[in-house]
Amino acid sequence: MSSFIIGSLIVMAVLAMLLGIVLAVASKVFHVDVDPRIEQVDELLPGANCGGCGLAGCAAAAEKIVAGDAAPSICPVCGDDARAEIYELLGMSSEETEPHIARMLCGGGTGCKDKEEYHGVEDCRAAVLIQEGPKACHFACVGLSSCVEACPFEAIFIGDDGLPHVIEERCTACGACERVCPRGVIAVMPAKRTVWVKCQSHDKGKVVNKICKTGCIACRRCEKECPVDAIHVIDNLAVIDYEKCILCGKCAKVCPKNTIVDLRARRRAEKKAKEAEAAGKPA
Amino acid sequence: MNLQLILQIAILNLFVQNFVVQRFLGLCPFIGQSDDKHKAIGMGIAVTFVMTMASFVTYLLYAYFLVPDSWFLRTVFGPGAGITEAGLLDVLVTVSYILVIASLVQFVEMFLRRFVPTLYRAMGIYLALITTNCAVMGVALLNTTDAPQDLGLTGAVLQGVFAGLGFTLVMLLMAGIRERLEYLNVPPCFKGAPIAFLCTGLMALAFLGFAGMAGLG
């Protein structure tokens, strides 16, 4: 019996030694120098692997940041504290980066007419391949929730108006929705831009007026109202130049189709409505 | 080793007794890595390499160390000793084979990390999991203790190569199917692995058509 134990031990010892030597040699031959800072930066990154930076996950981003090919600000999800720590780790000076957020650039939804019924795959990318999509407007949101599915943070939902809505507290500006949208009607932009044009249609005003309740009809009233000459109708669509824009919201006020959103005005109105409700209740 | 035998081993392992769809071995990496053609090819090549090397090493281990009356036992314990008569197969087959396979996987991992880092990252945990891939262990056992007749070293290595190629073939077929499945309106409860398993079952049925080919069974 003991000879079995001894025999087994010898066989395993010899085998283990041989394989150990092979692996030891291999680890020298195939040695990869890894910068220890890469791991440290990787730990500071969120680790959600959302792809918001456009790279294949946080590990790839960490590698690029350490190599100096990318600034730590490429990570849109990272908090300011973590970002500051990364800057410190790499001995770079910290710079303020402004928070971004995903915003809808189409206000059509149920207010935008359907030109046909669509019974295919429930995916915007598939839908737009057939006859430019089911919506009468060829620039409009199709509303088949590709962005909702793409969002890794469940920050987008389809509202009653048939349009995707972004839950601001959850949005990390990773850009997954922007990349998946075949129409480009959801985009990541600086959160401080509280005034924006919620239309992408370059159709003539007459056409837009017929098919959409909220589309830009290129009436140029915003252009005339703007005190700083920041909004212009280019190719039948109002475009804001954010270099000049002071976010006064005057354009939103005069827009006959409510195409331009003024978030601050909307919030003020909501607050007022709430106060009125609160005041109205006890009475 | 004549040409006919080589062809027989090739057809047997590629089609008739394909490791994935006929022997149902190595289903974990098969399902896990077959959603993308590049990953499937990478996984297939890695598994083929590990299978080939494992076949080679385990056959030597088997023939010179573990079988009754082997070279090792005769030299160490002398002919006619109890252990020489009985051999070490019952005791050591599993543990020593696993050791060999694990080391080979480690080797492949280091190699890929050095030379193909993108593939290394894409494969992630599945690379390390080749260690516990039953197809690799399966080919080692089928070459040695479970072989219908003694294959010899060349036969064992050939079986390893073609078993790996058979695995790669089915991986690629599956990757092609799954890339198309992505765009189909699959009922939500079948999305992902379930529909992949259904397709694998159908593929296995199709592969049954090869049964009896070249007088093999």
Chai-1 contact restraints between the chains, C-beta under 6 A:
chainA,res_idxA,chainB,res_idxB,connection_type,confidence,min_distance_angstrom,max_distance_angstrom,comment,restraint_id
A,S3,B,F77,contact,1.0,0.0,6.0,A-B,restraint_1
A,S3,B,I83,contact,1.0,0.0,6.0,A-B,restraint_2
A,F4,B,I83,contact,1.0,0.0,6.0,A-B,restraint_3
A,G7,B,I83,contact,1.0,0.0,6.0,A-B,restraint_4
A,G7,B,L88,contact,1.0,0.0,6.0,A-B,restraint_5
A,S8,B,V91,contact,1.0,0.0,6.0,A-B,restraint_6
A,S8,B,L92,contact,1.0,0.0,6.0,A-B,restraint_7
A,V11,B,F65,contact,1.0,0.0,6.0,A-B,restraint_8
A,V11,B,L92,contact,1.0,0.0,6.0,A-B,restraint_9
A,L15,B,S96,contact,1.0,0.0,6.0,A-B,restraint_10
A,L19,B,S103,contact,1.0,0.0,6.0,A-B,restraint_11
A,L23,B,S103,contact,1.0,0.0,6.0,A-B,restraint_12
A,L23,B,Q106,contact,1.0,0.0,6.0,A-B,restraint_13
A,A26,B,F107,contact,1.0,0.0,6.0,A-B,restraint_14
A,A26,B,M110,contact,1.0,0.0,6.0,A-B,restraint_15
A,S27,B,M110,contact,1.0,0.0,6.0,A-B,restraint_16
A,F30,B,M110,contact,1.0,0.0,6.0,A-B,restraint_17
A,F30,B,F111,contact,1.0,0.0,6.0,A-B,restraint_18
A,F30,B,R114,contact,1.0,0.0,6.0,A-B,restraint_19
A,V32,B,R113,contact,1.0,0.0,6.0,A-B,restraint_20
A,V32,B,R114,contact,1.0,0.0,6.0,A-B,restraint_21
A,V121,B,N185,contact,1.0,0.0,6.0,A-B,restraint_22
